[in-house]
Amino acid sequence: MADKSFLDWPFFEERHRELAQALERWAAEGLDGIDHADTDAACRELVAKLGRGGWLEHAASEDGALDVRSLCLIRETLARHDGLADFAFAMQGLGSGAISLFGSQMQKAEWLPRVRSGAAIAAFALTEPQSGSDVANLAMTARRDGADWVLDGEKTWISNGGIADFYVVFARSGEGPGAKGLSAFLVPADTAGLSVAERLETIAPHPLARLSFEGARLPEDAIIGAPGQGFRIAMSVLDVFRSTVAAAALGFARRAMDASLERAGSRELFGAPLFEMQMVQGHIAQMALGIDAGALLTYRAAWMKDMGAPRVSREAAMAKLFSTDGAQKIIDAAVQIHGGEGVRAGSVPETLYREIRALRIYEGASDVQKIIIARAAMAAHGENSAVER
């Protein structure tokens, strides 16, 4: 059983502890029997189960009040039990986040109840073949045609691509150069001109696709927020959900540590438990250190956002960078402790080894998080120097 002492930290209220305990009980039973052989079907089933269980209530909100600590606790718990369950939950939140935060009352009324119940699967379509981390360089266009909008271009590496019921799509609408000329649109999956150009396979199976938009026509009210607000909307959504990626990494890391402790305590080597080897104790110590440090950064960022900080880009970047890179190291050590069993297909360490790698790329690659942190440090230095002068 993973360490739960962190729930006593002052970042949390009693409602968060109750949420974590209730989800732990549900996950132990509710995630049994999911057949992962068909990834699309498994995701649909998981979204439906999460909806029936009431957990998706935390992922979408008509008033835009998303409690980031709750989102992080849910992702950490689900990731520890089942990486695909974490993915299913996360995408319901990320995919509908722009609607929760900036959508019109009509958009919220039409889609958010379906997201929360699991009746509609959401997707966030930002990345393009030539524009991943550089959001301001998007090439996909949205042009006016009378009262309508017409979208042309491609999106790629879109989570839930091919199974989503709607996509929040970011395109260049031309109000200004670079980031100033982007807008966000709510695009139902059955929109004429939208097609799944390619399904993408990865080392940890998830529904992913490349999408093609060829003259995809949308009504005027499909825009989310105002024209030219797309970059702000995208960054605001990522500001909420980036910390939750760190939480998912923590879930993977805790599972790896639990498996390692079990292995070290039950496996004998040279007539003694594996744990008696000082090198193994060193691995376990580094695991514990990395998990606690990552959790402190993660829940600090979540707490700050919930307390009303307008932006937590620096704190969320620190949490995501440290926790995802740290989880990679922890899981690698777990593989080492398990020896040959650690690379056996389907074993816990091998599964986690494949699951963790993508977290260091999506929603801002590790190197991009370093840029964010460094720029924040330089900005703070400049402000402090100006005050001193």
N, C-alpha and C positions, 0 to 999 in steps of 0.2 A: 504494500500500500504506500503510495507516494506521501511524502512529508506534507502535512497540512498546517504546520505551525505558522506559516506566513500569513494565514488568515487572521491571526491575532495582531498583525501589524496595524498601526493607526491609520493607514490608508483606507481601511474598510469600515463600513457600518455593519450593524447586526444583520440588515437585509442582505448584504453581500455574503455573509457567512451562511445564512439560511439558503440562499440561492445555490451556493457551491455544494452544500450538503444534499440538497434536493436533487440537483443534477447528477451528483455522484451516484445516488441511489438509482435514478432513472437510467443512466448510461450503463450501469452494471447489468441491467436486464433488457432495456429498450434497444440496445445495439446488437443483441445476439441474433444470429440467424440471417444477417445481411449477406447475400451472395455477391461477392465482389468480382465474379467472373465477367459479368456484363456491367461495365462501369457506368454507362448511361442509366441503365435500369436501377442500379444501386443508388445512384445520386437522386433519382426521382423518388425512390422509396425512402431514402434518408430525409429528404426535404419534407415529404409527407409525414413521416414519423415525428420530426422536430416540430412541425406545425401542430400535430395532434397533441404533442406533449406540452405545448404552450411556450416552448423556448424561443420560437421566432418572434414572439411579442417583443423581445428585447432588441431585435435586429432592425425594426422599422417603426417610425413614429410620426404621426400626423403633425405634432407640434415641434418636431425636430429635436426633441429632448432625448438624445441617445446617451445612455449611461455607459461610459467607456470602461469603467471598472467591471461592470456586469458583462460587457462584451468580452473583455479579456479573460475573466474567470470562466466563462462558457467555452471560449476557444481553447484555453489551457486544458480544461477537463476533457472536452471532446477529443482533442489531439492525443491526449494520453491514452484514450480508449480506442480511437479509430480515426486515422488521418483523413479518410474520405468524409466522415461525419463532420469533422472540423471544416473541411472544404465546403460542404453543403451549407452549413450554417453561415460561414464567412461570406459566401457569395450572395446569399439572400440580403445580407446587410450592405455589403459593398455595392452590389448591383442596384439596390434601391436607395442608397444613401443620398444621391443627388435629389431624389424626389422627397425624401424625409426632410432634407435641409432647405431646399429651394423650390420644390414643386408647387404648382398651383393647387388650389383646393380640389379642383376637378381631377387632376392627376393623382393626388393623394387618395381621394375617395375611390377612384377606379382601380388603383393597383395595390396600395399598401395593405388593405385587408386581405387580399389574395396572397400577398407575400407572407404575411404573418401566419396565415392558415396553412401555407404550403401548397395552395392551389395554383400558384403562378411562380415560375422559376425566373430569377433575375440575373442580369449580366451587366458588366461594366466594360464598355468598349472604348478604350483609350489608345492602346498600343497600335502602331502601324509598322509595316516592313522596314521603313527608314527612320522611324521615330519611336523609340522606347522611352528611355529616361528623359530625353529632350522633348518634353511635351509641347513647348512653344513652337516646335518645328513640324507640327502636324500638317499633312498635305491634303487630307480628305476635305472636300469642299461641300458647303451648303449654300445654295443660291436661291434667291427669291424667284418665284414664277407666279405672278399674280399674288394671291393670298397664300399660296403654298410655299413650302420649302422643298428643294430637290437635293438629295445627297448623292455624291459620286466619290468613289474611292475604295480603299481596303482597310480592314482592321485585322490584326493577327494576334495569336496567343491569347485569344479571348476565352476566359474561363466560363464554362457553361455554354460555350458556343456549340450550336447544334441541338441543344435541349432546352434553351431558355425560351420563355414565353414573351419576354421583351428585353431590349437592350437600351442602356443609356449610352448614347453615342456622342462623341466629341468631334467637331468638324470646324473647318475654317470658314467663317461667315463673312470675314472681310471688313469688320468695323475699324480695324487698325492693324499695324504691323505686329508680327510675332504673337506673343501671348494675348495681346489686346484684341485680336481678331478671331477668337474662338467662341463657339457656342455649344451648348449641350442640348440634346434632343432625346425624347422618349420615342423609341421605335419598336412597335409590336413586331414579333418574329414573323408574322404572316404578311408584312408589308411587301407589296409588289416591288421588284427591283433589288430586294435583299435576298442573298443566297449564301449558303455555306459552300465556300469554294474548296475547302480542304479540312479534313479532320486531322489533328496533330497528336502524335503519340509521344509520350514522355516516359522517363524511367520509373516514375510513380504515376500510374494511370489516373487521369482526371479527364473530364470532358473539356476539350480544348479545340478551337477551330480558327481558321482564317475565314473572314467574312468579306463578301463582295457587295458593293452598293453601286448599282447602275441605274441612274435615274429614279432612285427610290423617293417617291413623292409622299410628303407628310403635310397634314393640315397646319395652319398657322399656330394653333395651340399646342403643337407637339414640342415646342421649344420649352426648355426648363429654365426658369429665371428670365433674364433679359438677354437680347443679342449682345455678344461681346463679353459675357460673364463666364464663358466656359472654363477658362483657366482658373479663375477664382473658385468656381464650383468644384472642379477636379481636385484642386489643392485642399479645399475644405473637407472634402470626403476623405482624402488620404490622411489628413491631419487626425481624423477620428479613428480610422481603421488601421493606420500603420502600427500603432502600439499593439493592436490585437495580433499582428503577425508575430511580434516578439512573444506574446503570450502563447501562441500555438507552438513556437519553438521550445518554450519552457515545458509544455506538455510532452513533447517528444523527448526532451532531455530527461525529464523525471521518469518517463517510462524506461529509458535506457539505463538510468541509474538503478531503478528497482530491479531490472533484469540482471544487471551486473552484480548487485548485492546478493541476489538469489544464487547466481552462478558461483560467486566467490565463496559463499558459505556452504555450498553443497558439493562442489567439485574438489576432489583431492589431488594433490600433486606432491610427489616425493613423500608420501605418508602423512601429509598434513593438509588442512583446508587451503584452498587457493588463496584465501584472504590473508593467511599468515605471511605470504610473501610481501616484503616491504614495497616492491614495485607496484603490486596490485593496490596496496593501501594508498600509495601515492596517486594512482589513477582515481581511486574513490574520493580522496580528499579534493583533488582538482575538480571532480564532478560536482561535489557539494558546494565548493566555493563558486564555481561558475554559475550554478543554478541560483544560489542566493543573490549573487551580484546582479544577474540578469533580471531576477524578480524585482529587486529594489528599483532598478532603472525602469522596468516595464510599468510597475504600479505607481511609481512617481509620476510618469508621463500621463497615465490614465487619471490619476487623482487630480493633477493640475488641470486637465481638460474639463473634468467634472466640476471643478471649483470655479470655472468660468474664465480660465486663461484664454485670451482671444486666439493665440497661436501657440502650439507646442511643437513646432517643427524640429527644433533643436533636441528637445527631450525625447520626442518620438523617434528621431533618427538615432540617437544614442541607444535607446532601448532596442530598436530593431537590429542595429549593427552588432551590438554586443551579444544579444540573446541568440540571434541566428548563427553568427559565426561561432559563438560559444557552444551552442547545441551541436554543431557539426563536429567540434572537437570531442565533446562528451560521447556522442554516438560512435565516433571512430574508436575511442578508447573502449567502449562497450564491445565493439566487434573484436578488438584485440583480446579482451578478457575472455570472450567466448571461444577464441581460437577458431578451429574449423567450423564449429557450429555457427559462428558469427557471420559466415558468408554463405551459409546454406539458404537457398531460395525459400522464402516464406518464414524464416526465423524472425524473431522480434528485432534483433540488431540489424539484420539485412533489410528488413522492411523499413525501419527507421532511417537507415543509411540512404535509401532511395527517396524517402519522403522529405528529408530535411533540406536537400540541396536546392530545391526551387525557392525556398523561403529567402535565400540569400540573393535572389534575383528579382522576384516580383514585388510590386508596390515600392520600387526604388531599390536598385542593386546596392550591395554593400559599399562599393566605391562611390556611388552617388551620396550615400549617407555620410561618408567621410567629407565630401565637399560641403554638404549642408552644415555639418558640425564645425568645420574649419571656418566657413564664412561667418557663422554666428559668433565664433570666438573672435575673429578679426573685427566684426562690427562692434562687439562689446568692448574690445580694446580701444577702438576709435572713440567710442562714447566716453569711456573712462579717461582717456587722455585729454579729451576736450574739456571735461569737467576739471581735471587737475590744472590745466592751463588757465 
